[in-house]
Amino acid sequence: ANHRIGDIPFGWSLAADGKLEPVAAEQEILDLIRELRESGVSLRRIAEQLTDLGIVTKKGNAKWSHSTVQSVLSRARLMAA
């Protein structure tokens, strides 16, 4: 049997077959994070903006940290590879 190891990345959910499938609302937020980062916005500022927008992290936290933003970006790059 396939067993999922670790957390499900932001932007994805676990399908019935055990594969990851995109979550549209979270994918939109991922796009926003990428756009902000590419335009030179700091991780800390992106975290503040996500918190201010009331967007919740995958673990249900209302407050984002720069390390959470970094982790989301890193994992998104891995998923795209």
Beta strands, then each sheet from edge to edge (+ up, - down):
strand 1: 12-14
strand 2: 20-22
sheet 1: 1+ 2-
end
